[in-house]
Amino acid sequence: MNDAQEIRYQIEEQIELLSERNKEPEWMTRLRYRGLKAFLEAPHNDPVIKDPLEFVIHRSQEIFPEVKSLDDLPPEMRSLLDRLGIAEVEKKYVTGLAVQSDTSIVLNEFLKQWREKGLIVESMEDAIRNHPHLKERFMHLFDPGESKLAAYHTAVWNGGVYIRVKSGLKVPMPLHLFFLIQNSALAQAPHIIIEAEPGSEIHLIEGCTSPILLRHSLHLDMTEAYIGEGAKLRLSVLQNWPEYVHTRPMTRARVGKNAEFINTTVGLGTGKSNIANPKYWVDKGGYVELNTIILGKKDFYIDMGGEMYLQGIGARGLNASKSVIMDNSRVITKGIIKAMAPKTKGHISCDALILNSSAKMETYPGLVSHVDDAELSHEAAIGKIREEELFYLMSRGLKEEEATQLIVKGFVDPLLKDIPMEFVVEIRKIIEMAVSGGF
């Protein structure tokens, strides 16, 4: 058996396992095989991951008991959530909870109450059986042939959630989703579909974390968001991956007429490598805001992109990032805004603090206009903490380490406006530890 035949056999084995276990409709199995075909032919240009097949897919056999609160989760899962301060948040918010541990998903009883009001949250495996229209949504914003990792996800996706908010429903509290990796050499590939129907509003908080692993693992998630006319979706992603975890988040969204999508990503621990290139298509009067905070440390490789297509009259987009870079880490930020309709506005902002001479930052903003009355702009600033700032704070009685922590926290705070305060407190603690060398 040659290499190509061996690869086909490995992926086919996984497809048949997933298809049988999930009792999938025929269209999903056909889509998986389409992903397999694309995997064998698609280009692979990932600078870090040479072979996705080294991340073996496992299936947790543990059957979780009914979960009504964090206290019902297994101890090891609770300890992981504590790293992000989630236990404190749960005490103050009566929120929904969806947890994916490796490739198993846990949903709580609270969500059943909101289902009666029009909020549907289901595991993706259940959703593709229960909602036939997802055949027209699943992988609609992606092409399996665009890369080997996109094809790999298409073929062997496992887990994830489907969220639909009915027209006019405004969910008053954040809904929490968490993805945990607890095994090494694991390809966790959840697929998330969000449908915010016209006039609806929801705030999703997605947390990602893992214990220290002996071998590297891969988190390869895809999110497809469909935001209807006048709807508002806020998505806050909190990453706290350790080294040895590679992450490849893939987010894409269609933003309808006068709709709003605000996506805030805080990468406190982005793993050994984190490469993302989200894409957004914005209709008339729509608005997309991307806020990214990156903490680059150790020898992490981080490449965060983002493409916006302002397709409707008066569409607007903002792509703002702030990076704190130390040790031997390398951070690259890329943002492209394309104005394709009249009276569109777009702005890219890239700021970075370099804490030592071994760290490296690169930024590549891109602005493209197909019309003559668009307003597009960008700004970038890369530098170190100024000595006069440190001197001023130290003259007020702070030690140098304390002064540095205060400056860094003040640097990132403007992009945390959509994060609940309990999370902000935890984020500041982790930044303090990283700057002092204790994390």
Phi, psi and omega in degrees: 000125179279177186298317182297319179294322179295318178297313179301318181296316182298315183287320177302320180299318179291320179300312181295322178297312181294318182297316181290315182297320184272355183051052187286150172293159185300324183296329180288319178296321176298321179295321178298317180291331172296322176296321177299314179299317180294324181299322181288340186245338189289153177289152177233107184238024178289127184284351184243309183274115183273327183214106180301337184290349178287347177265096186287137178275129175240164176233121178296130180267354183290133176261114183281142175289170179302133183249116177249342178203174179298334180296338181275352180283154175302149184306319182293328177288322178297321182294326177292318178296327179298332180297334178259008179074019187291327182301319179292320180298318183296331180290334186257341179242134172271084189249166171285159181219122173230118183241129171250117178255115188055251179244015176254149183236142179237127176240146184258171186293331184303325184295335180295326179294320181285339178299324179295337180269350177115010176258114180255124174229114182225155170298149183296327178299318178290319187297320182291341174274326188272340186230090184303332182294345179294345174301329179268357180251318187296121181063023179286331182263004179233155172244117181305334183276001184285337177196162179295324180290323176296319179293319180298316177299315181301319184285321191233022180307148181211128179083195184102178183223156172245128181233127175228131178247120185291161182306130175082351181282128177245106181282119191281347182232157178295146175255127187261134174232135181228139179238121184240139171247122181242356177242152177272165181053049183237132173262103177263116186232070180286148176242129184239130173237128179241126175240107175259103184289165186311133176077002181273164178217136177203149176239119179252135175243118183249121180249141181228130180202175182193152171286171175294130186252154177280330178233164184283153180228168184231127172251110188237079185260153174234134175236127175241120183244133178239110188248113185286175183304127177072004180279158179230124179235125172247128179236116179249119183249121180247112182255131177221052181282144173276178174295159183083352174260125175262133181239137179226072180289134180233108182241134176219145185214143169254119185253116187284184182302126179056022177270168184221133177228117177244119184240113179248122180243125178244111181259085179283326173221102186268005178082180181303320176209147181216114182233125183218146175216075180292157179225142183223135177245122190244125182274183184307125178071003181282164183218132175235133177231121178250122176239123183232128174244126184238130173249102181267124182215173182051230179245034183295146176245118186232125181227102185249117180252205178158124179239129176242135177242105181275091191268340184251156179303130178076009177294147183226152179210141176229130177235105184239134178223146174227126184239137172244117193237132183215179179056229180249025183284158178230125180239131178236130175240133180228129177221133179232128173239126180245118178271117185241004181215159182296155173060029177269154181224138178212146180217137176241131179229125180232117179234144180215141171251122178260120186265349175203165189287344181275342180283154185223136179231136175227141177224137184225080177285145180225128179235129181226129179237133176256005180228166185261000181234028175275153175243106182237138181209161174210156175214149180214143178215122178235127181190180178256171177294130183287140183298325181293330176293314178298316182299316181299312182292322179291330177290343177266009173104359179276146172286163184300319180296318179295320179295319178297316179300317181296319179294317181295317179297319177295331180293319185268340187307322183302336181267005182258015187295336182261007181262131177306145187303325180299324177287321180301318179300315180294319179300316180297322178298315182294321177298318178302314181296319181295316181295326181275357178085013183258013182216000000 
